[in-house]
């Protein structure tokens, strides 16, 4: 029934979809096997993409030819650029999305991708020969052969759903758990762990009183994730904000004795930064209220997602507490919130390509690696799909650097440090975040994708033109002066000191209070120049002008650190021969098998003196 595939992807969540698309777009024949083809790219929790640091990841995937940004744009209900009042390193695009349309568009995109075949079934085990994966065996007993396999099982491996004291097997509400794989992998020598996550109840929007809530509209001039020309929806939908109160908290507390979290029935650790409402009340007892975002689930549904109210308390307690929230007095519940526990595999068992160290040609991506979030999953899937293709074609591997992408930070953190609780991305995890901005993901990453063959010559040419155009604007500001007489009244109105001599435009624009849109009003030649470029190019030039000296300093740091990153270590290096290493360092180095001295220096337990020992031996 089946030919031998180049790459078999197990699971069609965010990781699996990007993995399948990337491998297929590079030319691999791909089979995407998933338990339910109706839930391809299902958003299990929040119908939203992006947000702080996550939005940067979506831009990075898009800059490299992945699909998540395009699909998020096509299905946008509302777009907001978060943190716009802070520096550009913090600007983070976020969309509210139509959950159904998001899944539909992903399926369509995959169906339109040549080289992707589909099969709906549960994979129960892997076929392994000489420590190399050669295919998969499904629950029906069908054996399908593939040169590489990417596992992206998400929250499904031995998943258990909890609502109050009730618990049952499931990978997501209404879907079966996946069994067999964890057992086989642990027999093969993999270490597995348990994690948990949760989701809020969904509400009938017709039963809510929106007059009691604050409106939250999207941006007036909405942006986008994709650097391509996706047609955005014409309209946006409103979201709302309301708050819990002490009555809500008291009601929720009544259910604590039946809470699977507090009675110890849930053993796995949950996402620290996405706590359940009961966790928030427990941990932040002094807080009188918590913010609730009331978010529509789609264009053609009245279903509402209650962001901030994730819970696994009994359904009657959830309901009673909800009806005490302003605007929710007459709320009707569509679906209760729940928590789910599932197996994951500590990601230190992977190399930086996301291939497992134990079994060749076997890759893991997404929640199976202990992460949480669609964006984190999608980016890993994308890289695993690329590397699976490269591996079966004996082509060079793709290892993303920490200094060039959030994706690089994510994978390096996972593989080098591991994670014991669901890992989500933050800007603070990236030491070079000033360089890893949402506005320049194309400049940073499109050349890499072009070299791989994932984006066209035309697309790279657009990126190069953006660089040339923004450089031309910067050069103009360094040459062209501004007349004191013309600028001073503007500067005063902006609350910044007037000029006492004529200066270059660049010098005025470097002031934090002065924007490019202000200064074009007092320089007609500058205005004329800017009129020839699009908004994104003008914005890019402004960022370059304002932060030039910071970027230069940051680049110097990157270059210095790069020396450590360039010192490669043979993965088979025998650390046992280095007697001067501490015992802990030796054990960790043998386990992680770092690829570079830089990576070795980030392993917890490896001290600067261990690094000095290593440096001497590597340099020999
Ligand atoms: P998933 O999206 O889970 O997809 C896994 C896919 O694999 C599915 O298509 C499934 O059918 C398929 N599959 C699994 N096993 C097999 C098998 N053996 N054979 C064939 N197919 C298989 N993220 C957040 O950032 N914040 C949150 O608050 C949050 N809450 C969540 C709450 C719940 C209840 C759930 C379920 C998830 C939550 N998430 C949350 C996580 C988010 O959904 C995931 O991070 C993301 O979907 C992971 O993507 P993935 O591709 O790794 O896996």
Boltz pocket constraint, residues with backbone or C-beta under 6 A from the ligand:
constraints:
  - pocket:
      binder: B
      contacts: [[A, 10], [A, 11], [A, 12], [A, 13], [A, 14], [A, 15], [A, 16], [A, 33], [A, 34], [A, 35], [A, 36], [A, 39], [A, 40], [A, 41], [A, 42], [A, 43], [A, 44], [A, 45], [A, 46], [A, 121], [A, 122], [A, 123], [A, 124], [A, 152], [A, 153], [A, 154], [A, 155], [A, 156], [A, 157], [A, 171], [A, 172], [A, 178], [A, 179], [A, 181], [A, 197], [A, 198], [A, 199], [A, 274], [A, 310], [A, 338], [A, 339], [A, 340], [A, 365], [A, 366], [A, 367], [A, 368], [A, 371], [A, 372], [A, 373], [A, 374], [A, 377], [A, 378], [A, 424]]
      max_distance: 6.0
